[in-house]
Amino acid sequence: MFTAILPVLLQAAQPAACTAPEHRQFDFWVGRWSVTPTGKMNVVAESLIEKLYGGCVIRENWMPLTGTPGGSLNNFIDGRWHQTWVDSANSRVEFSGGFVDGRMVLLGYWKGVNGPGKDALIRMTYTQGSDGSVRQHGEQSTDHGHSWSTSFDFTYRPKDR
């Protein structure tokens, strides 16, 4: 009887794993969103961003009106934010980074992003707007980070407004 109770007692005594302030740095992205190209009003996607698993993970479900649906898992571990992106084109990209000057900045190497054999570094910057929106600005570099050009630029607006 005692051996059956011991694991329950040990589990109850452990503090929650993801309670540090760093685990809340990306919470501004959590929500149900209508997504437009920045500066335009035409909706190109919906996105559901959820905080799950005891506050340890932020999960994205990207649902474009046309194009490639996909999603990401994001978590803070080992002092950095990590994002794993997967999609219906069988892409998988690992990003990492952190919260810099009030923005989330993630960097990853995306094999074949511009076509077969055309890889690039991708830098994504997420910025919270004063109106509750979130801008996701994606840049790419094909010269190992020496120069950058915009590859996508989206504004997430709360869907329920």
C-alpha positions, 0 to 999 in steps of 0.5 A: 500500500505504501509503495502505491502512495509514494509516487503520488506524494513525490509528484505532488511535492514537486514544483511546476516545471515551467513557472519562471518568467522566461516561460511567459515571454512568448505568451503574447502570441497565444490566441486565435488569429486572423492573419494578413500580410502586414499593411494589408487587410486581406486575410491569408490564414487563420492561426490558433496558438495555444499554451499547453502541457502545464505552461511548458509548450506553445503550439501553433496551428497555421491554417492558410486559405491557400498554400501549405498548412503546418504548425510548430511546437515552442518551448523554453529550455536550456536558457533559449527558446526553441521552435520546431516547424513541420508542415504538409510539404514534409518540411521540418525546421529547427529554430532557436533564439530568445527574447531581445528588446521586447521581441522574440527572435528565432533563427533557423536553417531551412533546407530547400526553402527556395527550391531544391538545393536553395537553402537559407537562414531564416530569422523570424521576429515576433513583435507585439503591437499596442493594439493587441496584434502580433507582427511576424517578420521573416527574413532570409539570408543566403550568404550565411547571415551577411545580408538579409531580405524579407521573405514574409511579413504577417500581422496576426489580429485577434479573431474574436474582435 
